[in-house]
Amino acid sequence: MALRIAGIVVPESKRIEIALTYIYGIGRQSSREILEKIGVAGDIHTKDLKDSEAAKIREEIESKYRVEGDLRRDVSTHIRRLKDIGCYRGIRHIKRLPVRGQRTKTNSRTVRGNVRKTAGSGRRAAAEKT
């Protein structure tokens, strides 16, 4: 039987430590903390979990962690607030540019709509026409 947590079917063929990271809001560190608190080894595959262990994991995640829909709603609310107040980060979100200080001269070209072909492809195209 498939393990379902927070509306997500967790993969059965993977180790439980990795499988829990398929839930939005749970990464490797959170996964380790959950398993350590419950007392389940992280190297057990999901299909080998007992029903009682699966229930403990589900209960721990649903009671103590903000995951999936609630977390996505919170993140979108925070971004909307930044846009509404017109701060620098909000303006970067509106323009769909990198928000956290990444360079834009060489990276994020597709977002800026400034995609050029490389020099090699231009020469090749010109040679094929002749």
N, C-alpha and C positions, 0 to 999 in steps of 0.2 A: 504494500500500500504506500502511496506517495505521501511524503511529509509536506503538509501545507501550513505555512506560517505567514500571517499578515496578508493573505490572499495570493501568495507566491508559492508555486510548487517547487520545492527545493530538489535539485538533482540527486538521484539515488546512487549514481555510480561514482560520485566524488567523495572525498573525505569531508566529514561534517564541518571541520574548521573552514574549508574552502566553500562548501555548499551554502553556508549561512551568509556568505558575502554576496550571494545573488539577491539578497533582500536590500532594497535601497535604504541606506542609512546605517548599514552594518558593514564594517570593514574587517580586516584581518585582526586588528587589535581588539575590537569589540567582540568579535567572534571568540577569540581566545579567552577573554574575560568571562564571557557567558559560560563557556564550557568548563572553565576552571571553577567558577562559582558553584555550578551544578555538580561537578565531579565526574564529568564525562571526558574520556580521552579524545583528543582532537584527531587522532589518526584512524578512528573508526569510520567506516563508510556509512553513509546515510541509511542504506538498506539494512545494515546490521544493527541499527538502534532498536532498543526495546521500546514498547509503547509508553512505558512510564518515563523513560528518558526523553522521548520526543515531547511528551506532555509538559515536562519540566522546562524544556527549552522554549516551547511555545509560550508558556506562562511567563517565563522570565523576560522574553522579548516584548510581549504585549503589555506587560505591567511597567517595565522600567525604561524602555527605549521608545523614542519617537521615530517611526519608520514609515516607509511607503507614502500613502496619500497625505497623512498629516504633515510629514516632513516636506514633501513637495509643495504643499499649500503654504507652509511657513516660508520656504525659500522664495516662492513667487511673490508672497506678500512683502518680504523684505526688499526684493528688487523693485517692486512697484512703488514702495515708499521712497527709495532712492531716486527713482525717476520723477516722482511727484514733487519732491523738494528741490530738484534741479541741481543736486550736488555733482561734483566731477564724476564720481563713479556712476551716478544715474545717467548722466549725459553719455558716457561711454557705452552704457547698456543700450540707450536709445539708438545710438549710431552703430550698434553691433560691432564695436571695436574691443580689443583686449582691455580688461578693466584693471588688472593687477600689475601694470607697469611693464608688460612685455613690449619688445620692440616691434615696430610695424613696417620698417623699411624692407626687411627681407622676409619676415614671417607674416602670417595672417593676410596674405595677398588675396585669397579668394573672398574673404569677408569684405575687403575694401573694394573689390571689383577691379583690381589692378593686375590682372593676370596677363603676363606676356609670355610669348613662347621663348624658349631658350635659343641662344645663338645657333646652336647646332641644328635644330629643327628647321630654322629659317633657311640656312644654306642648303640643306637637303631638299627642301621643297622647291627652291629655285633651280637646283640641278635637275630635278625630275621634270620640270616644265620644259626644259630645252631638249 
